Amino acid sequence: MEIIPYDPVYAEGLRPLLEDFERNTAKEKFIEPEVAMALSDLERGVDRALLAVDQAQVIGFLVGHYYRNQADKFRVPRTLEIAMVYVDQHYRKRGIGRKLTSQLIDDVSLREQLKVLKIISCIEDCNKPSIALHKSMGFRSSGSYSDGGRNYLVLRKSL
């Protein structure tokens, strides 16, 4: 298994995982527009992704972007947001989410031109495994908010 930057050659392999992610987290019933938008943002370079690939199969991904949630009080300049982390259910409990997150932290820490000072992740409060993973990697709680009847914990890590 290796962690690689997103490459369009993997778009079709990424699609089923994005669909699973959206199915599990979407507020709407119609997930295709969300998946199409996510792939489009990756193609246009709006979002960045890391892929976990095993024998040419995408088994996990992490999507990040500069923090741009206009409605949120926690907007901070020079902050990168982890928007999505997902691992195929058959590959969970193998440290893949940790490897994806570690690679992102290493990448932005080493690239001075990005001037990223903090990484933020907004996680639904019922997603205990993701919260535990982030906290074990040095993320600290910095608030919470509700959106559409769902409650989110805001976790932040300074670099």
C-alpha atoms as one frame of an Amber mdcrd trajectory, in Angstrom:
protein
   0.000   0.000   0.000   1.259   3.459  -0.856   0.084   7.036  -0.322   0.210
   9.126  -3.504  -1.032  12.552  -4.613  -4.293  12.524  -6.565  -3.863  11.671
 -10.229  -6.797  11.819 -12.686  -5.966   8.290 -13.803  -7.501   7.170 -10.482
 -10.763   9.171 -10.861 -12.932   6.156 -11.632 -11.367   4.164  -8.806 -11.987
   7.054  -6.429 -15.643   7.500  -7.457 -17.053   4.481  -5.485 -15.288   5.622
  -2.307 -16.590   9.185  -2.739 -20.069   7.741  -3.232 -19.759   5.703  -0.019
 -18.502   8.766   1.851 -21.390  10.903   0.583 -23.934   8.157   1.284 -22.761
   8.020   4.892 -22.508  11.774   5.457 -24.833  13.517   2.998 -27.808  15.485
   4.198 -29.530  15.042   0.838 -30.639  11.875  -0.926 -28.982  12.853  -4.201
 -25.281  12.128  -3.914 -24.249  12.202  -7.588 -24.000  16.027  -7.760 -21.772
  16.009  -4.673 -19.507  13.309  -6.114 -19.300  15.080  -9.478 -18.447  18.364
  -7.736 -15.742  16.698  -5.625 -14.122  15.149  -8.699 -14.386  18.450 -10.582
 -12.731  20.338  -7.713  -9.876  17.820  -7.759  -9.476  18.105 -11.529  -9.405
  21.927 -11.349  -6.961  21.967  -8.428  -9.415  23.640  -6.032  -9.024  20.728
  -3.633  -6.012  18.519  -3.103  -6.171  14.822  -2.376  -3.976  12.022  -1.242
  -4.886   8.483  -2.228  -4.146   5.211  -0.492  -3.539   2.743  -3.317  -3.033
  -0.998  -3.025  -2.198  -2.926  -6.199  -3.590  -0.091  -8.392  -6.865  -0.004
  -6.405  -7.894   3.119  -4.487  -8.656   1.983  -0.939  -8.760   5.340   0.830
  -8.476   9.071   0.347  -8.016  12.383   2.093  -9.242  15.656   0.579  -8.037
  19.004   1.861  -8.232  22.652   0.894  -7.549  26.065   2.280 -10.202  26.712
   4.880 -13.061  28.462   3.105 -16.252  27.774   5.033 -17.901  31.193   4.796
 -20.580  30.492   7.419 -18.231  29.354  10.173 -16.863  31.580  12.967 -13.642
  29.552  13.021 -12.312  30.841   9.687  -8.603  31.498  10.108  -6.091  32.671
   7.471  -3.322  30.236   6.484  -5.387  27.291   7.667  -5.798  24.057   5.756
  -9.000  22.074   6.252  -9.212  18.319   6.053 -12.554  18.080   4.285 -12.822
  14.303   3.893 -10.976  11.219   5.049 -12.350   7.863   4.041 -11.059   4.283
   3.960 -12.840   1.397   2.263 -14.591  -0.695   4.893 -12.540  -3.781   3.963
  -9.285  -1.937   4.753 -10.160  -0.234   8.026  -8.230  -0.727  11.265  -4.938
  -0.936   9.354  -3.671   2.588  10.020  -4.512   3.911   6.554  -6.389   6.989
   7.818  -3.411   7.776  10.056  -0.988   7.386   7.142  -3.068   9.692   4.929
  -3.294  12.340   7.662   0.413  12.043   8.536   1.370  12.454   4.888  -0.725
  15.634   4.628   0.876  17.062   7.773   4.350  16.207   6.476   3.600  17.694
   3.042   2.360  21.060   4.324   5.000  21.281   7.044   7.808  20.877   4.505
   6.429  23.349   1.952   7.225  26.768   3.367   5.628  28.559   0.413   2.194
  27.302   1.557   2.574  29.188   4.844   0.073  26.870   6.538   0.058  27.477
  10.272  -2.860  25.265  11.278  -4.830  22.292  10.072  -8.478  22.094  10.997
 -10.959  19.232  10.734 -14.699  19.470  11.410 -15.943  16.023  12.374 -19.475
  14.926  13.117 -19.598  14.352  16.876 -20.828  10.767  16.451 -17.732   9.817
  14.402 -15.750   8.603  17.403 -13.031   6.751  15.434 -12.134   9.885  13.444
 -12.151  12.074  16.546  -9.888   9.595  18.359  -7.518   9.413  15.375  -7.192
  13.186  15.116  -6.692  13.638  18.869  -4.010  10.928  18.889  -2.204  12.927
  16.188  -2.115  16.131  18.223  -5.366  17.795  17.143  -7.150  19.637  19.947
 -10.777  20.611  20.301 -11.379  24.264  19.456 -15.151  24.471  19.324 -18.281
  22.959  17.887 -21.235  23.910  15.725 -24.504  22.540  14.348 -25.503  22.376
  10.720 -28.716  20.846   9.412 -29.437  19.037  12.657 -25.956  17.529  12.854
 -23.378  18.453  15.458 -19.714  18.873  14.596 -16.569  19.083  16.677 -13.857
  21.409  15.368 -10.378  19.984  15.868  -7.245  22.017  15.203  -3.541  21.294
  15.005  -0.859  23.994  14.964   2.205  23.340  12.861
